[in-house]
């Protein structure tokens, strides 16, 4: 299994954002994760397409955009134009989930569906084969620095079974409370892509933290 680590800029120093993303890319990150919040779908307001476009020239690794916005379709073309490689969204934020997946694909990006801790896996029944990524939230979205919700672990395992049964290259990403001391357990449950915000950007040595995380990803 190929593992990927995706530092979330939600925990970066926004006064030095270009420097911060260059630093984590040099430290060994595989993706840069954007948490896009609209103070509507979630109770917080973060970044828009302009920030994505500003960051794009600073790194060669893919930009992984997580849209916590409602409605979602209006922003998909803007983030695709701004340089997103992956765009993920919540089914609750779309009037027509299948149409939103197609819209993301039409704009040249990989498509992901995001499930909150209480969102049922039935959302994947008619969509999984059309996705490039499933993102399981292991906190309730809206704020960084929350504690990992352990009851999500069996959910990760069940989604891994569904992905393996399809025999398609669909990434299984986990976001929320991922740290050095629990990343191995999350990987053992079936995840292959790990979003970490404060665990990386809050560390003194980004490279050492990412190396430590990767060293624990042995299956």
PEZI-V619714 format. One line per field, one symbol per residue. ss: DSSP state (A for helix, B for strand, O for the rest). phi: phi as a letter, one per 20 degrees, with the letter a starting at -180 (. if undefined). burial: 1 if it has 9 or more other ideal C-beta (glycine too) atoms within 8 Angstrom, else 0. Layout:
ss->???
phi->???
burial->???
//
This chain:
ss->OOOBBBBBAAAOOAAAAAAAAAAAAAOOOOBBBBBBBBOOOOOOBOOOAAAAAAAAOOOOOBBBBBBBOOOOAAAAAAAAAAOOOBBBBBAAAOOOAAAAAAAAAAOOOBBBBBBOOOOOAAAAOOOAAAOOBBBBBOOOOOOOOOOOOAAAAAAAAAAAAAAAAAOOOOBBBBBOOOOOOOAAAAAAAOOOBBBBOAAAAOOOOAAAAAAAAAAOOOO
phi->.edcdcfefgdfeffcfgfffffffffofebdededddlcfceaccdcgffffffgfeceffedededcbfeffegffffffofeccdbegfecfcgfffgfffffendfdcdddfgefffffegdcgfeedbddefdbefqbemeefefffgffgfffgfffffflcedfddccpmfcgecfffffffpfcccecdffefeefcffffffffffeecc
burial->001111111111000011011111101111111111110011000000101111110010101111111001101101111111111111101100111111111010111111111010101100110011111111101001010110011011111111100100011111111111011101101111111111111010011011111101100
//
